[in-house]
Structures are given as C-alpha cells and as structure tokens.
Amino acid sequence: MKTIYLIAGARPNFMKIAPIVRALQRQATLAFKIVHTGQHYDRDMNEVFFEELGIPKPDLCLEAGGGSHASQTAKVMIGFESLCLQERPDCVLVVGDVNSTMACAIVAKKLNLPVAHVEAGLRSGDMSMPEEINRLVTDAISDWLFATETAAVEHLLREGKSSTKIHYVGHVMVDNVLYQLKKLLASERSAMASTKLKARLQANGPYGVVTLHRPGNVDTPLVLQSLARALRNVSEHIPLVFPVHPRTRAMLMQTQTTLGANVILTGPLAYMEFLDLWREAAMVLTDSGGLQEETTALGIPCLTLRNNTERPITIDAGSNILVGTDPIRIKEEALHILHGKGKKGRCPPMWDGHAAERIIDILSRELAPNSPPVQRATAA
C-alpha cells in the first residue's frame, strides 16, 4: 500500500489536511501519516483540537520551532530530510503557503519523491509577502497542483505548468468549515464562552467580528493606527468583537493604539468557538486569507483590510469586498452592509464540501492505478 505524508506546519494547516485525512480514512488503497513540522507551537493543539477536527494526532513531529524565515525553513528541511531518508513515503502532500509547505516540497523533490500541492496557483502579485514566494516555489516543483478557483488555474497555465498536472477540485478549507458547522449545529454548545458573548451582543442587535494579524497591517504603526481609526468609526454604529492575535496585541500596546469602548477585545479563540461567533455576525473585517474563503462559503459579508488578495473568487463571486486600509472606505462599506445595501455573494462552483474526496480520487488513480475509485460521500 502506498503511503502519503501529509504536512502541516501551523494550526490553519490542520484545518486544511483534516478533510483529506477523513477522505483517506474512508478508503483502503492509500495509507497516510500526519507530519507536524512544529513551525508554530500552539498550546491549544491538544486532544480536543484533533477530536473536533475528526482526525488523529500527528504521527511524526519535527519540532522545528520559530526563528527567522531562513533559519526556520532550514530547520524544517533538515528534520524532514532525515525523516524521509528513514522511511521514504510514496508522496508528500503539502497545503497552503507557510514556510513548511515550501521547505518540505523542496526536500521531497531533491529526494525524487512526488509532491502534491493543495491550494495551488493562488497569487497576490505582492512579492513582499513571504507567502507569495512560498507559493511560487512550491508550485514550480509540484507534480500535482490542486486548485481552489479558476483564477488559480489560469495563473498556473500562464506560468507554464502542464494542464495534465492541474486539477480544479474545489476547496478543502470549505470542506472543513461545512463539516465543523454541521458538528456545531448538532451539539450542545451552551458552555462555550463565545456563545455567551454572542448572546449578550445579539440582545442589543447585530455585531461584527474583526481579525488582524498580517505583518503589513500590524507591524507598521501608521497602518495599524489607520485601521484602529476605522474600527473606532465602524464601532460607533455596530459593536465589534476582536479576538486579538498575540503579535497584534503587543503592537497595540507598544504603539499605545486605542480602539474604543465598542470594540470588545478577547483572547484567541478555539476554532469551534470562533466559528460559532462569526457565523451569525452582520459582517467580518479581516486580513485573513482563510476567513475570506470561509465567509464566502457561508455567505457572511466580509471586508478584507488589505490592498490585494490571492483569493479573487471571494470578490468576483463571493461575499468579500477588498477595502484596503483607508478608514473612510472601510466605514462606507460597513454602513452599506448595515443598511442592507451590501454585496450579495454566492458560493463558488465546487465549493460543496467534497474537494478532499476529489483529491484522494486523483491520487488513488495516480499512485495506485489498479485501485477502484474512491467512493463519494453523500452531500452534507
């Protein structure tokens, strides 16, 4: 039986490999091992975290840790090379665009191991983003390129990738949010802190949710203060809940930036808690790529606080609007939403909760060509 190594370097990566793990568990032609590079340490990644995702804890941990981009990438490469030399997998599957994605892809190719990249072809055009470099490098050497949207397919073709390598399969992040939402709705969540906070907010009308973590937004004082002004302005019309990333909180304190009484700060929330909070929000204001997609999947109005996005389908088809960092523009778009004049998006094609099954169907045929196709699950 052929074995796939599933690479995860940071907490969001586990959200993306979780549907792939569940699809692999429903078939009998491919084995797998989950490899956690340890790029990000997260104290909340305990047994409950993996239980919520419906997957086992990692089989292998590299414990690469932090450091600069160069030192972190180097530590992941050294650890992963040693691992692959001990037990050569038949395929290395990487997701997203973190340093571990690029590092493990390079190691695999230098050992002549095939590489599958999930979320291939996304481009922001902004080479100051480390993620953009990771995407370009990973896609350049991958054997299977699994795309989430047609723009990604077009990028890959323009860059000279063979159409035989490119597969438009939908989005595993959407698979996961639909899976988690189904679990959330079927379970008793009354003890969740987010549920209690949401109930208090809803008693007074609609509320919004904020996330900010990208270096371009939070590490530059002028930009951070501009966004803070925008949040203060919006919060005059609707209360905002802001689960604050540790880096963001540190910068807010360092720059003595205030957000006002109507912006409610919390600590980071677990995935299910956060989903429970934003799924009923009037709007989400964010610089997160994943949240742009998740809000589009559930039809929640989203204002992206960036000047570019590598996920244009969320704008072209979905409920996302790219508003930049100008406080006036942000307030205008927020008020449009509150007055019922906001954008009405739709869920993109193939964002149906079955992307992981399509991926495993393809890899089953490629890696175990004599095996029957993977049985498809019924619609959620």
C-alpha positions, 0 to 999 in steps of 0.5 A: 500500500502506498503511503502519503505524508501529509504536512502541516506546519501551523494550526490553519494547516490542520484545518486544511489536511483534516478533510483529506485525512477523513477522505483517506480514512474512508478508503483502503488503497492509500495509507497516510501519516500526519507530519507536524513540522512544529513551525508554530507551537500552539498550546491549544493543539491538544486532544480536543483540537484533533477530536473536533477536527475528526482526525488523529494526532500527528504521527511524526513531529519535527519540532522545528520551532520559530526563528527567522524565515531562513533559519526556520525553513532550514530547520524544517528541511533538515528534520524532514530530510532525515525523516524521509531518508528513514522511511521514504513515503510514496508522496508528500502532500503539502497545503497552503503557503507557510514556510513548511509547505515550501521547505518540505516540497523542496526536500521531497523533490531533491529526494525524487519523491512526488509532491502534491500541492493543495491550494495551488496557483493562488497569487497576490502579485505582492512579492513582499509577502513571504507567502507569495514566494512560498507559493511560487516555489512550491508550485514550480516543483509540484507534480500535482497542483490542486486548485481552489478557483479558476483564477488559480488555474489560469495563473498556473497555465500562464506560468507554464505548468502542464494542464495534465498536472492541474486539477480544479477540485474545489476547496478543502478549507470549505470542506472543513468549515461545512463539516465543523458547522454541521458538528456545531449545529448538532451539539450542545454548545451552551458552555462555550464562552463565545456563545455567551458573548454572542448572546449578550451582543445579539440582545442589543442587535447585530455585531461584527467580528474583526481579525488582524494579524498580517505583518503589513497591517500590524507591524507598521504603526501608521497602518495599524493606527489607520485601521484602529481609526476605522474600527473606532468609526465602524464601532460607533454604529455596530459593536465589534468583537476582536479576538486579538492575535498575540503579535497584534496585541503587543503592537497595540500596546507598544504603539499605545493604539486605542480602539474604543469602548465598542470594540470588545477585545478577547483572547484567541479563540478555539476554532469551534468557538470562533466559528460559532461567533462569526457565523451569525455576525452582520459582517467580518473585517479581516486580513485573513486569507482563510476567513475570506474563503470561509465567509464566502462559503457561508455567505457572511459579508466580509471586508478584507483590510488589505490592498490585494488578495490571492483569493479573487473568487471571494470578490468576483463571486463571493461575499468579500469586498477588498477595502484596503486600509483607508478608514473612510472606505472601510466605514462606507462599506460597513454602513452599506452592509448595515443598511442592507445595501451590501454585496450579495455573494454566492458560493463558488462552483465546487465549493460543496464540501467534497474537494478532499474526496476529489483529491484522494480520487486523483491520487488513488488513480495516480499512485495506485492505478489498479485501485477502484475509485474512491467512493463519494460521500453523500452531500452534507 
